[in-house]
Amino acid sequence: MIHKRWFQVIVTAILLSLLVLLLNQIHFFFEPILTYIAAIAVPLIGGGILFYISRPMLQLLEKYRVPRILGILIIFLFYIFIGFLITRFIAPIAQEQFTKLVNNIPDMADMLSETVTYWQQNQDIIPSEFNSTIDNVVNNLETYLQGAPTVIINVVSQLIGFVFALVLIPFFLFFMLKDGDKLVPFIKKFLSDRTAKSFEKLARSVDYTLNAFILGQMTVSIVVGLLLLIGYMIIDLRYALTLALFAMVMNVIPFVGPFLAVIPALLVGLFQDPILAVWVAVITIIAQQLEGNFVSPNVMGKALSIHPLTIITLILAAGSLAGFLGLLFAIPTYAVLKAIISHFYEEWLERRETTNPE
């Protein structure tokens, strides 16, 4: 019986459950480790993202025989230049538009309330239950909208706590660019030949997955942001730069990001001129079609191979468990775990075929 597959599955499940129970009983032992991981999480993740963005530039410089240290310094100077341009030309305009948008929220709420009230008074066929629901929404809408700046300020104040960790990102990035390609050979020295080859293959698979996701999402977000900015400026939508920047940030979230990005633009267009809301929807559809048919296939290809339904499920679960950070990291985490599991499954199949040839 012990050789039966179902028995082995049951034993494995029991052992895993006992392991989880044991780890829960000695959680105090892992607290220092978790504290250490939390302390380096921000610079490590931030440095890792910039590493994948910077590595193609470094490889291009090395192709033209630029020494690695000099290439890294050139990349840092490039980032400083980009930061200067953003601070000098983009940030002041975005800040001014954001301030005006926040100041106009009460007027927008009053206008929406008056519109809904007028519509209710001229519609006799609407069920009373629907009217009561609308009344409840209208009565609380202004409170919600007026509380939005407070929520934003709280989020910003929490982000200030990351400043000290953000200062360490350039140091992490420097050493990742300088010694990143030495990590796998260093670990291989402690492994047997067969295990070393397997580890190198796994490392390449994980590296390819992360590279495809990070570069893909960054490129998609920038392209969509630029397309929306051009479209918003053509139709003369207010707060065009702020709304386009918001859309660019939201597009970092796979699948649901584009839907979240268009909501503020639709509301602003609706209050500015109802026909603009239609144009905002048209511009968004055009931008998403261009991104979906030309940008994503050429940048990401089929590197991740994740079904849309899986993406939706992961985002819903991760958002409930970890909030915004869960939305950001759910897909890359799943993609990495999928690459690891696929690697070991392929290794197991190869060993089985070698052990039991037909």
Secondary structure, DSSP 8 states (H G I E B T S, - for coil): -TTSHHHHHHHHHHHHHHHHHHHHHTHHHHHHHHHHHHHHHHHHHHHHHHHHHHHHHHHHHHHTT--HHHHHHHHHHHHHHHHHHIIIIIHHHHHHHHHHHHHTHHHHHHHHHHHHHHHHHT-SSS-HHHHHHHHHHHHHHHHHHHHHHHHHHHHHHHHHTTHHHHHTHHHHHHHHHHHGGGHHHHHHTTS-HHHHHHHHHHHHHHHHHHHHHHHHHHHHHHHHHHHHHHHHHHTT-TTHHHHHHHHHHHTTSTTTHHHHHHHHHHHHHHHH-HHHHHHHHHHHHHHHHHIIIIIHHHHTTTSS---HHHHHHHHHHHHHHHHHHHHHHHHHHHHHHHHHHHHHHHHHHHHHHHHS--
